[in-house]
Amino acid sequence: MTAVIPEISGNLTLNLQQQLARVASKWTPEQGVQGSAVEGLELIRCDHPSSCGSSVYEPSLCFVIQGTKTIELGDREITYQPLTYLASSVHLPVLGRIVDASTEHPYLAAKLKVDRQEVAELIIELGDKAPPLNSNESCPEVQCGLCVSSMDERMQGALYRLLQLLDSPDDIPILAPLARREIIYRALVGDMGSRMRKFAATDTQAHRISTVITALKDHYAEPLRISQLAEAANMSESTLYHSFKQVTRMSPLQFQKKLRLHEARRLMLTEGLEAATASYRVGYESPSHFSREYSRMFGAPPKADVSLLRGERETADSV
C-alpha cells in the first residue's frame, strides 16, 4: 500500500517533490504504466526493483519523481534519479530497470509525449531567447538522442501544475495545453535546450538522422538498404553511419534488429503468437536465427522469456 503524505498545516507547506509524489501516488493506484485524462500524459509506478525490461522510447519528456531507474542505450548506461528528467528526441529501443523502489517509497514517474512540430514552433516563437546551437560540439553523449537534466523549481512547479489538473477534469481542455507548453518551454531554455533544438531544427544533421530513424521505425520488417536511407537524408553512407551511431549509440543494423526483437516480444506476450510466427512477422527469414538473436538480447529463448514475463505480470497483478 502506498504511503500517504499528510498535509502540513500553518505556514509550512509540503516541498515540491512531496507534492509531486502525493499527486502521482493518487493517480497511480496500481503498478505499471497508466494513462490519464490529459492527452499525451502517462504516469508510472513500481513498488519494487525490476528485472531488465525492453521498450522503445518515443519523443517525450520523462520525469522521475521518486525512485531510480537505469537505462541501457546501445553501449551507454544512463541513470536518472529523483527530480531529474530525460528528453528522448527520437524513437530509441532501450533496456531499462528500476533499481530503487519499495511499497513505502515506490518508483513514481510521469511521461509527456512531445511532438517535434510543437517543439519547432516554440523555438521559432522564442527567437533569440532560445539557447544557441553549438556546431562545434562533437562529444557523442552531446549528440545522443537521450539526455538527462535536473528539474529546477520552475520545472517542478510546471509539472505539478500539469498533474494537479487531474483533480479538476473540467479545467483540462483549457489549461492542459498551457501547462504542457510551459513544460516544453522550461526544457528548451534549460540545460538540455540546445540538444533538443538540434533534433527539431530542419537544417541540422541531428534532424536528418531523426528522419532516418523514423523511416527505420516505420519499415523495420523490410530489408535494410543504407544507400537508400543515405540518399533520402542527403548524406553519404559513411556520414550517415557515423552520425546515426552518435545519436542512437548503435549502428543502423543493430537499431533495426532491436526494433524487430522488441516487436516480436510484444507480439508473443500480448497477442499470443508462436515464436516462429512472430519472427516472420517482424522480418526474419529463419526462426533459428531469430531465436539465437533473441536469446542474446533478452537472456533466454523466446518461449522461456515470454513465460517468465507472463509469470512476473501475474505476480504483479496479484499484489
Residue frames relative to the residue before (quaternion, step in Angstrom):
aa qw qx qy qz dx dy dz
M 1.0000 0.0000 0.0000 0.0000 0.00 0.00 0.00
T 0.4559 -0.7039 0.4767 0.2633 3.56 -0.88 0.94
A 0.4498 -0.6852 0.4986 0.2822 3.56 -0.89 0.91
V 0.3328 -0.7392 0.5556 0.1847 3.55 -1.04 0.84
I 0.2908 -0.7511 0.5687 0.1670 3.56 -0.84 0.97
P 0.3314 -0.7815 0.4895 0.1996 3.63 -0.48 1.10
E 0.5587 -0.5629 0.4908 0.3608 3.51 -1.28 0.40
I 0.2670 -0.7413 0.5902 0.1760 3.58 -1.11 0.61
S 0.3089 -0.7839 0.5147 0.1583 3.55 -0.63 1.11
G 0.6920 0.4759 -0.3532 0.4121 3.54 -1.36 0.06
N 0.7754 -0.3351 0.2533 0.4715 3.54 -1.15 -0.65
L 0.5948 0.5756 -0.3676 0.4240 3.58 1.25 -0.30
T 0.0901 -0.7815 0.6147 0.0581 3.56 -1.06 0.67
L 0.6033 -0.5377 0.4344 0.3979 3.54 -1.24 0.38
N 0.4549 -0.6578 0.5023 0.3288 3.59 -0.97 0.69
L 0.7121 -0.4950 0.2871 0.4068 3.54 -1.25 0.43
Q 0.6428 0.5181 -0.3450 0.4465 3.61 0.93 -0.77
Q 0.6500 0.5060 -0.3199 0.4681 3.60 0.97 -0.80
Q 0.6474 0.5083 -0.3236 0.4666 3.57 1.00 -0.78
L 0.6487 0.5065 -0.3178 0.4709 3.59 0.97 -0.83
A 0.6561 0.5094 -0.3128 0.4606 3.59 0.94 -0.87
R 0.6502 0.5315 -0.3210 0.4379 3.57 0.96 -0.82
V 0.7099 0.4352 -0.2786 0.4785 3.59 0.81 -0.94
A 0.6315 0.5189 -0.3446 0.4617 3.62 1.04 -0.68
S 0.6335 0.5248 -0.3291 0.4638 3.61 1.02 -0.77
K 0.6338 0.5539 -0.3321 0.4258 3.56 0.98 -0.85
W 0.7825 0.3424 -0.1671 0.4924 3.57 0.93 -0.89
T 0.6654 0.3805 -0.3303 0.5508 3.58 1.24 0.45
P 0.0342 -0.8414 0.5394 0.0036 3.63 0.42 1.16
E 0.7629 0.2575 -0.1531 0.5729 3.58 1.22 -0.40
Q 0.5823 -0.5623 0.4494 0.3778 3.54 -1.28 0.31
G 0.6478 0.5321 -0.3919 0.3790 3.52 -1.23 0.52
V 0.6281 -0.5022 0.4290 0.4113 3.52 -1.37 -0.22
Q 0.0374 -0.8153 0.5770 -0.0310 3.56 -0.76 1.06
G 0.4323 -0.6988 0.5138 0.2464 3.54 -0.93 0.95
S 0.2278 -0.7635 0.5872 0.1430 3.53 -1.30 0.10
A 0.6488 -0.5184 0.3940 0.3938 3.54 -1.34 0.14
V 0.6172 0.5081 -0.3426 0.4935 3.60 1.28 -0.24
E 0.4622 -0.7061 0.4625 0.2718 3.57 -0.64 1.10
G 0.8277 0.2174 -0.1747 0.4869 3.56 -0.90 0.97
L 0.6525 0.5027 -0.3172 0.4700 3.60 1.25 -0.04
E 0.0127 -0.7775 0.6283 -0.0237 3.54 -0.88 1.06
L 0.2251 -0.7533 0.6036 0.1325 3.54 -1.18 0.65
I 0.1670 -0.7951 0.5809 0.0507 3.56 -1.04 0.84
R 0.0233 0.7848 -0.6188 0.0242 3.54 -1.03 0.84
C 0.0259 0.7682 -0.6393 0.0228 3.55 -1.10 0.79
D 0.3068 -0.7995 0.4983 0.1357 3.58 -0.78 1.07
H 0.7879 0.1688 -0.1088 0.5822 3.60 1.22 0.01
P 0.6277 -0.5103 0.3995 0.4312 3.62 -1.17 0.37
S 0.2541 -0.7901 0.5460 0.1147 3.57 -1.01 0.79
S 0.5234 -0.5775 0.5104 0.3633 3.51 -1.31 0.30
C 0.6812 -0.4963 0.3423 0.4154 3.56 -1.28 0.25
G 0.0464 -0.8075 0.5879 -0.0120 3.58 -0.72 1.08
S 0.3703 -0.7393 0.5251 0.2016 3.55 -1.13 0.64
S 0.1166 0.7701 -0.6232 0.0707 3.54 -1.17 0.63
V 0.3336 -0.6953 0.5882 0.2433 3.53 -1.32 0.19
Y 0.2957 -0.7614 0.5532 0.1637 3.56 -0.50 1.19
E 0.2214 -0.7456 0.6146 0.1317 3.54 -1.07 0.82
P 0.6747 -0.4594 0.3390 0.4677 3.62 -1.16 0.21
S 0.2890 0.7554 -0.5170 0.2805 3.55 -0.46 1.22
L 0.3159 -0.6653 0.6247 0.2594 3.49 -1.44 0.07
C 0.1065 -0.8059 0.5821 0.0183 3.58 -0.72 1.10
F 0.1460 -0.8199 0.5530 0.0231 3.57 -0.65 1.17
V 0.2050 -0.7593 0.6056 0.1213 3.57 -0.80 1.01
I 0.2116 -0.7982 0.5584 0.0793 3.53 -0.62 1.20
Q 0.7958 -0.0300 0.0858 0.5987 3.55 0.99 -0.89
G 0.7461 0.3456 -0.2707 0.5006 3.60 -0.97 0.83
T 0.3501 -0.7291 0.5570 0.1887 3.55 -1.36 0.00
K 0.0712 -0.7889 0.6103 0.0149 3.56 -1.06 0.80
T 0.1963 -0.7608 0.6098 0.1036 3.54 -1.15 0.75
I 0.1225 -0.7919 0.5976 0.0299 3.56 -0.96 0.96
E 0.1939 -0.7464 0.6253 0.1191 3.55 -1.10 0.80
L 0.0062 -0.7718 0.6344 -0.0428 3.53 -0.72 1.16
G 0.7995 -0.1329 0.0499 0.5837 3.57 -0.20 1.26
D 0.7975 -0.2419 0.2012 0.5148 3.58 -0.71 -1.10
R 0.6257 0.5465 -0.3283 0.4495 3.58 1.26 0.14
E 0.1822 -0.7631 0.6112 0.1049 3.57 -1.04 0.85
I 0.0992 -0.7965 0.5964 0.0042 3.55 -0.83 1.06
T 0.0991 -0.7823 0.6133 0.0459 3.57 -0.88 0.97
Y 0.0076 0.7940 -0.6073 -0.0263 3.53 -0.87 0.89
Q 0.2776 -0.7985 0.5329 0.0362 3.43 -0.92 1.23
P 0.7468 -0.3776 0.2613 0.4811 3.61 -1.23 0.01
L 0.8440 0.1262 -0.1494 0.4994 3.53 -1.11 0.92
T 0.5479 0.4974 -0.4731 0.4781 3.53 0.96 0.97
Y 0.1342 -0.7856 0.5942 0.1086 3.56 -1.21 0.34
L 0.2998 -0.7567 0.5690 0.1173 3.48 -1.18 0.77
A 0.1971 -0.7616 0.6074 0.1106 3.55 -0.97 0.90
S 0.1138 -0.7562 0.6425 0.0486 3.54 -0.79 1.08
S 0.2240 -0.8286 0.5042 0.0948 3.57 -0.36 1.25
V 0.7776 0.1597 -0.0755 0.6035 3.59 1.24 -0.45
H 0.6056 -0.5112 0.4337 0.4287 3.57 -1.30 0.06
L 0.0522 0.8113 -0.5747 0.0937 3.57 -0.77 1.09
P 0.3286 -0.7255 0.5636 0.2193 3.63 -0.86 0.90
V 0.0127 0.8152 -0.5752 0.0673 3.58 -0.72 1.07
L 0.2851 -0.6738 0.6395 0.2360 3.50 -1.43 0.17
G 0.0084 0.8258 -0.5622 0.0433 3.58 -0.83 0.94
R 0.0118 -0.7882 0.6148 0.0244 3.55 -1.21 0.49
I 0.4230 -0.6671 0.5550 0.2607 3.54 -1.17 0.71
V 0.1411 -0.8280 0.5400 0.0540 3.59 -0.69 1.04
D 0.7784 0.1916 -0.1261 0.5844 3.60 1.21 -0.26
A 0.3944 0.6807 -0.5300 0.3166 3.58 -0.36 1.27
S 0.0578 0.7713 -0.6328 0.0373 3.57 -1.19 0.61
T 0.6604 -0.4949 0.3618 0.4336 3.59 -1.24 0.24
E 0.6822 0.4672 -0.2912 0.4811 3.61 1.05 -0.68
H 0.7897 0.1445 -0.0415 0.5948 3.57 1.15 -0.67
P 0.0317 -0.8603 0.5085 0.0150 3.61 0.55 1.14
Y 0.5389 -0.5519 0.5176 0.3702 3.49 -1.35 0.33
L 0.0048 -0.7963 0.6028 -0.0510 3.57 -0.77 1.09
A 0.1069 0.7937 -0.5897 0.1041 3.56 -0.85 0.96
A 0.2026 -0.7476 0.6183 0.1336 3.54 -1.32 0.36
K 0.1273 -0.7856 0.6024 0.0614 3.57 -1.02 0.83
L 0.1003 -0.7892 0.6054 0.0242 3.54 -0.86 1.02
K 0.3474 -0.7377 0.5408 0.2066 3.58 -0.57 1.15
V 0.1400 -0.7965 0.5872 0.0343 3.53 -0.99 0.90
D 0.2773 -0.7530 0.5771 0.1516 3.54 -0.91 0.95
R 0.5284 -0.6633 0.4275 0.3132 3.58 -0.84 1.00
Q 0.6363 0.5316 -0.3363 0.4465 3.59 1.00 -0.76
E 0.6140 0.5507 -0.3313 0.4582 3.55 1.09 -0.76
V 0.6574 0.4933 -0.3010 0.4836 3.56 1.00 -0.82
A 0.6569 0.5281 -0.3119 0.4386 3.58 0.91 -0.92
E 0.6595 0.5108 -0.3091 0.4566 3.58 0.95 -0.86
L 0.6611 0.4913 -0.3102 0.4747 3.58 1.01 -0.76
I 0.6054 0.5445 -0.3537 0.4604 3.61 1.07 -0.66
I 0.6418 0.5170 -0.3201 0.4673 3.57 0.98 -0.86
E 0.6710 0.4996 -0.2953 0.4615 3.56 0.94 -0.90
L 0.6389 0.5314 -0.3278 0.4495 3.59 1.05 -0.73
G 0.1648 -0.8208 0.5285 0.1403 3.57 1.05 -0.71
D 0.8508 -0.0738 0.0848 0.5133 3.57 -0.83 -1.04
K 0.5882 0.5900 -0.3748 0.4068 3.60 1.19 -0.33
A 0.5571 0.5992 -0.3965 0.4163 3.59 1.22 -0.37
P 0.5424 -0.6105 0.4473 0.3648 3.62 -1.00 0.68
P 0.4799 -0.6942 0.4480 0.2952 3.60 -0.84 0.89
L 0.4880 -0.6183 0.5263 0.3201 3.53 -1.26 0.52
N 0.2222 -0.7592 0.5978 0.1297 3.56 -1.03 0.78
S 0.2435 -0.8187 0.5054 0.1222 3.56 -0.11 1.28
N 0.6437 0.5420 -0.3284 0.4289 3.60 1.20 -0.28
E 0.4659 0.6765 -0.4572 0.3409 3.58 1.23 -0.10
S 0.0191 -0.8254 0.5638 -0.0201 3.57 -0.77 1.00
C 0.4629 0.6851 -0.4506 0.3366 3.60 1.25 -0.15
P 0.5047 -0.6727 0.4400 0.3148 3.62 -0.73 0.98
E 0.6535 0.5191 -0.3372 0.4356 3.59 0.97 -0.74
V 0.6047 0.5391 -0.3543 0.4670 3.58 1.14 -0.57
Q 0.7065 0.4524 -0.2516 0.4826 3.56 1.04 -0.82
C 0.4868 0.7066 -0.4183 0.2981 3.59 1.23 -0.38
G 0.5272 -0.6653 0.4409 0.2916 3.56 -1.10 0.73
L 0.7023 0.3391 -0.2573 0.5706 3.58 1.31 -0.05
C 0.0835 0.7800 -0.6187 0.0428 3.57 -0.98 0.80
V 0.2616 -0.7759 0.5651 0.1013 3.55 -1.14 0.73
S 0.0197 0.7846 -0.6189 0.0299 3.55 -1.09 0.76
S 0.5282 -0.6067 0.4840 0.3444 3.55 -1.24 0.39
M 0.4103 -0.6702 0.5562 0.2704 3.55 -1.18 0.59
D 0.2315 -0.7468 0.6015 0.1641 3.59 -0.67 1.02
E 0.7332 -0.4357 0.2731 0.4450 3.59 -1.24 0.13
R 0.6341 0.5321 -0.3436 0.4436 3.59 1.04 -0.67
M 0.6605 0.4769 -0.3113 0.4894 3.59 1.01 -0.75
Q 0.6193 0.5306 -0.3439 0.4655 3.59 1.01 -0.75
G 0.6634 0.5071 -0.3034 0.4590 3.57 0.95 -0.86
A 0.6447 0.5187 -0.3208 0.4608 3.58 1.00 -0.82
L 0.6573 0.4964 -0.3090 0.4755 3.58 0.97 -0.85
Y 0.6426 0.5248 -0.3296 0.4506 3.59 0.96 -0.81
R 0.6458 0.5179 -0.3309 0.4530 3.59 0.95 -0.81
L 0.6409 0.5101 -0.3291 0.4698 3.58 1.04 -0.71
L 0.6890 0.4754 -0.2879 0.4652 3.59 0.83 -0.96
Q 0.6263 0.5651 -0.3347 0.4199 3.58 1.03 -0.76
L 0.5691 0.6085 -0.3775 0.4040 3.58 1.17 -0.52
L 0.5468 0.6217 -0.3998 0.3931 3.59 1.19 -0.42
D 0.6381 0.5195 -0.3179 0.4710 3.58 1.24 -0.44
S 0.7677 0.2479 -0.1476 0.5721 3.59 1.22 -0.31
P 0.1650 -0.8540 0.4855 0.0882 3.60 0.45 1.22
D 0.6031 0.5686 -0.3703 0.4193 3.63 1.07 -0.57
D 0.6719 0.5019 -0.2937 0.4587 3.59 1.17 -0.55
I 0.5102 0.7059 -0.4014 0.2835 3.57 1.18 -0.52
P 0.6721 0.5073 -0.3467 0.4132 3.67 0.71 -0.86
I 0.7245 0.4242 -0.2457 0.4846 3.60 1.03 -0.73
L 0.7992 0.3686 -0.1686 0.4439 3.57 0.75 -1.06
A 0.5686 0.6196 -0.3958 0.3690 3.63 1.08 -0.56
P 0.6474 0.5030 -0.3497 0.4534 3.67 0.87 -0.75
L 0.6457 0.5110 -0.3233 0.4662 3.58 1.05 -0.72
A 0.6610 0.5146 -0.3058 0.4526 3.58 0.98 -0.86
R 0.6768 0.4666 -0.3072 0.4794 3.62 0.92 -0.85
R 0.6054 0.5487 -0.3523 0.4564 3.60 1.09 -0.64
E 0.6432 0.5109 -0.3251 0.4685 3.59 1.00 -0.79
I 0.6405 0.5290 -0.3302 0.4483 3.59 0.96 -0.83
I 0.6700 0.4804 -0.3030 0.4780 3.59 0.88 -0.90
Y 0.6157 0.5440 -0.3346 0.4615 3.57 1.04 -0.78
R 0.6607 0.5070 -0.3097 0.4588 3.59 0.87 -0.94
A 0.6478 0.5091 -0.3213 0.4669 3.58 1.01 -0.76
L 0.6823 0.5118 -0.2895 0.4343 3.57 0.93 -0.90
V 0.7343 0.3772 -0.2346 0.5134 3.61 1.04 -0.66
G 0.5821 0.5838 -0.3658 0.4320 3.58 1.30 0.08
D 0.8189 -0.3024 0.1918 0.4485 3.53 -1.35 -0.25
M 0.7552 0.3856 -0.2199 0.4823 3.59 0.99 -0.73
G 0.3517 0.7908 -0.4537 0.2124 3.57 1.29 0.06
S 0.6813 0.4929 -0.3133 0.4412 3.60 0.83 -0.92
R 0.6529 0.5072 -0.3214 0.4616 3.59 1.05 -0.72
M 0.6264 0.5164 -0.3392 0.4753 3.60 1.03 -0.74
R 0.6565 0.5371 -0.3146 0.4260 3.55 0.96 -0.85
K 0.5935 0.5902 -0.3660 0.4068 3.59 1.07 -0.68
F 0.7139 0.4493 -0.2567 0.4719 3.56 1.02 -0.77
A 0.6742 0.4824 -0.2943 0.4756 3.59 1.21 -0.39
A 0.6507 0.5183 -0.3185 0.4544 3.60 1.08 -0.71
T 0.4365 -0.7523 0.4351 0.2327 3.58 -0.65 1.13
D 0.6877 0.4915 -0.2916 0.4477 3.62 1.17 -0.41
T 0.5839 0.5847 -0.3769 0.4186 3.60 1.20 0.33
Q 0.5981 -0.5676 0.4328 0.3645 3.55 -1.26 0.48
A 0.6062 0.5654 -0.3504 0.4359 3.57 1.06 -0.76
H 0.6516 0.5045 -0.3189 0.4683 3.59 1.01 -0.79
R 0.6378 0.5182 -0.3374 0.4592 3.58 0.99 -0.75
I 0.6392 0.5055 -0.3254 0.4796 3.58 1.03 -0.74
S 0.6240 0.5414 -0.3496 0.4419 3.58 1.03 -0.70
T 0.6340 0.5075 -0.3414 0.4733 3.61 1.08 -0.60
V 0.6111 0.5293 -0.3445 0.4772 3.58 1.13 -0.65
I 0.6411 0.5233 -0.3187 0.4622 3.58 0.97 -0.86
T 0.6400 0.5206 -0.3235 0.4634 3.57 0.97 -0.83
A 0.6514 0.5124 -0.3148 0.4626 3.59 0.96 -0.84
L 0.6539 0.4998 -0.3096 0.4761 3.59 0.98 -0.82
K 0.6455 0.5250 -0.3198 0.4532 3.58 0.97 -0.82
D 0.7116 0.4637 -0.2594 0.4597 3.56 0.94 -0.88
H 0.7942 0.2366 -0.1083 0.5491 3.60 1.16 -0.56
Y 0.1731 0.8440 -0.4953 0.1114 3.59 1.08 0.68
A 0.6626 0.5167 -0.3137 0.4422 3.62 1.12 -0.56
E 0.6174 0.5517 -0.3461 0.4412 3.59 1.24 -0.19
P 0.6335 -0.5204 0.3878 0.4212 3.63 -1.16 0.42
L 0.4357 -0.7044 0.5030 0.2471 3.56 -1.03 0.85
R 0.0066 -0.7879 0.6149 -0.0325 3.58 -0.79 1.05
I 0.2978 -0.7970 0.5050 0.1450 3.55 -0.09 1.36
S 0.6305 0.5568 -0.3467 0.4150 3.58 0.95 -0.82
Q 0.6641 0.4932 -0.3051 0.4718 3.60 0.96 -0.81
L 0.6435 0.5120 -0.3241 0.4677 3.58 0.99 -0.82
A 0.6606 0.5100 -0.3095 0.4558 3.58 0.95 -0.88
E 0.6533 0.5114 -0.3161 0.4602 3.58 0.96 -0.83
A 0.6623 0.5054 -0.3081 0.4593 3.59 0.96 -0.87
A 0.7200 0.4203 -0.2425 0.4962 3.59 1.08 -0.70
N 0.3828 -0.7380 0.4673 0.3008 3.59 1.32 -0.04
M 0.5280 0.5818 -0.4205 0.4539 3.54 0.92 1.01
S 0.5100 -0.5876 0.5076 0.3699 3.56 -1.24 0.36
E 0.6370 -0.5427 0.3754 0.3985 3.58 -1.19 0.46
S 0.6630 0.5032 -0.3154 0.4557 3.60 0.96 -0.81
T 0.6504 0.5050 -0.3181 0.4698 3.60 1.01 -0.80
L 0.6306 0.5253 -0.3327 0.4645 3.57 0.99 -0.83
Y 0.6602 0.5155 -0.3186 0.4436 3.59 0.84 -0.96
H 0.6873 0.4872 -0.2839 0.4579 3.59 0.85 -0.99
S 0.6967 0.4686 -0.2787 0.4661 3.59 0.84 -0.95
F 0.6197 0.5484 -0.3388 0.4477 3.57 1.03 -0.80
K 0.6807 0.4878 -0.2931 0.4612 3.57 0.94 -0.88
Q 0.5979 0.5486 -0.3639 0.4573 3.60 1.10 -0.57
V 0.7102 0.4686 -0.2611 0.4559 3.58 0.89 -0.95
T 0.8143 0.3026 -0.1225 0.4799 3.58 0.80 -1.01
R 0.3518 -0.7463 0.4755 0.3052 3.58 1.31 -0.34
M 0.7214 0.3026 -0.2481 0.5714 3.59 1.15 0.61
S 0.5675 -0.5844 0.4504 0.3655 3.57 -1.26 0.32
P 0.6643 -0.4867 0.3613 0.4374 3.63 -1.20 0.28
L 0.6514 0.5135 -0.3232 0.4555 3.60 0.98 -0.80
Q 0.6492 0.4988 -0.3140 0.4808 3.60 0.97 -0.83
F 0.6252 0.5413 -0.3295 0.4556 3.58 1.03 -0.82
Q 0.6686 0.4929 -0.2992 0.4695 3.59 0.87 -0.97
K 0.6404 0.5353 -0.3254 0.4443 3.58 0.96 -0.89
K 0.6683 0.4929 -0.3057 0.4658 3.60 0.91 -0.88
L 0.6244 0.5255 -0.3455 0.4633 3.60 0.98 -0.76
R 0.6585 0.5136 -0.3091 0.4550 3.59 0.93 -0.91
L 0.7019 0.4694 -0.2805 0.4565 3.59 0.85 -0.95
H 0.6016 0.5413 -0.3529 0.4696 3.60 1.06 -0.69
E 0.6947 0.4716 -0.2831 0.4636 3.57 0.85 -0.97
A 0.6278 0.5247 -0.3433 0.4611 3.61 0.97 -0.75
R 0.6327 0.5268 -0.3264 0.4644 3.58 0.97 -0.84
R 0.6568 0.5077 -0.3096 0.4637 3.57 0.94 -0.89
L 0.6570 0.5205 -0.3150 0.4453 3.58 0.92 -0.89
M 0.6770 0.4795 -0.2969 0.4729 3.59 0.95 -0.81
L 0.7013 0.4861 -0.2727 0.4445 3.57 0.96 -0.89
T 0.8044 0.3237 -0.1502 0.4749 3.57 0.80 -0.99
E 0.7738 0.3185 -0.1828 0.5161 3.60 1.12 -0.60
G 0.4701 -0.7335 0.4003 0.2841 3.57 1.31 0.08
L 0.3410 0.7539 -0.5041 0.2473 3.61 1.13 0.47
E 0.4950 -0.6113 0.5216 0.3305 3.54 -1.19 0.53
A 0.6659 -0.5343 0.3394 0.3949 3.57 -1.17 0.58
A 0.6648 0.5105 -0.3190 0.4425 3.61 0.87 -0.90
T 0.6578 0.5065 -0.3093 0.4638 3.58 0.95 -0.88
A 0.6594 0.5030 -0.3077 0.4664 3.57 0.95 -0.88
S 0.6416 0.5367 -0.3354 0.4335 3.58 0.97 -0.79
Y 0.6577 0.4872 -0.3081 0.4849 3.60 0.96 -0.81
R 0.6305 0.5636 -0.3331 0.4169 3.57 1.00 -0.85
V 0.7637 0.3725 -0.2074 0.4848 3.60 0.96 -0.79
G 0.7233 -0.5032 0.2364 0.4096 3.58 1.22 0.27
Y 0.5188 0.6177 -0.4387 0.3961 3.61 1.22 0.08
E 0.3300 -0.7410 0.5528 0.1910 3.56 -1.09 0.75
S 0.7648 0.2830 -0.1511 0.5588 3.57 1.20 -0.51
P 0.3945 -0.7265 0.5094 0.2388 3.62 -0.61 1.07
S 0.6379 0.5253 -0.3405 0.4486 3.61 1.02 -0.69
H 0.6253 0.5154 -0.3249 0.4877 3.59 1.06 -0.75
F 0.6294 0.5314 -0.3179 0.4694 3.57 1.00 -0.85
S 0.6718 0.5099 -0.3042 0.4429 3.60 0.85 -0.95
R 0.6455 0.5192 -0.3228 0.4578 3.60 0.99 -0.81
E 0.6972 0.4565 -0.2849 0.4737 3.59 0.86 -0.94
Y 0.6071 0.5489 -0.3468 0.4581 3.58 1.07 -0.71
S 0.6680 0.5052 -0.2970 0.4586 3.59 0.90 -0.93
R 0.6461 0.5156 -0.3269 0.4581 3.59 0.99 -0.79
M 0.7116 0.4627 -0.2679 0.4559 3.58 0.95 -0.82
F 0.8158 0.2801 -0.1214 0.4911 3.59 0.81 -0.98
G 0.5448 -0.6811 0.3699 0.3200 3.58 1.25 0.04
A 0.7719 0.1667 -0.1170 0.6022 3.60 1.26 0.09
P 0.5974 -0.5504 0.4250 0.3994 3.61 -1.18 0.45
P 0.7071 -0.5006 0.2843 0.4107 3.61 -1.14 0.56
K 0.6967 0.4839 -0.2985 0.4373 3.61 0.74 -1.01
A 0.6798 0.4835 -0.2923 0.4676 3.59 0.91 -0.92
D 0.6494 0.5264 -0.3187 0.4466 3.58 0.97 -0.84
V 0.6838 0.4786 -0.2923 0.4668 3.58 0.85 -0.93
S 0.6183 0.5346 -0.3437 0.4623 3.61 1.03 -0.73
L 0.6492 0.5096 -0.3113 0.4710 3.58 0.99 -0.83
L 0.6556 0.5097 -0.3136 0.4605 3.58 0.93 -0.88
R 0.6511 0.5022 -0.3213 0.4697 3.60 0.96 -0.79
G 0.6381 0.5227 -0.3271 0.4610 3.58 1.04 -0.72
E 0.6452 0.5019 -0.3206 0.4785 3.60 1.01 -0.82
R 0.6470 0.5208 -0.3300 0.4486 3.58 0.98 -0.80
E 0.6603 0.5010 -0.3121 0.4642 3.59 0.95 -0.86
T 0.6305 0.5272 -0.3335 0.4617 3.58 1.05 -0.76
A 0.6600 0.5034 -0.3066 0.4657 3.58 0.95 -0.92
D 0.6595 0.5187 -0.3177 0.4416 3.58 0.98 -0.81
S 0.6967 0.4815 -0.2777 0.4536 3.58 1.13 -0.61
V 0.5189 0.6482 -0.4156 0.3715 3.60 1.27 -0.23
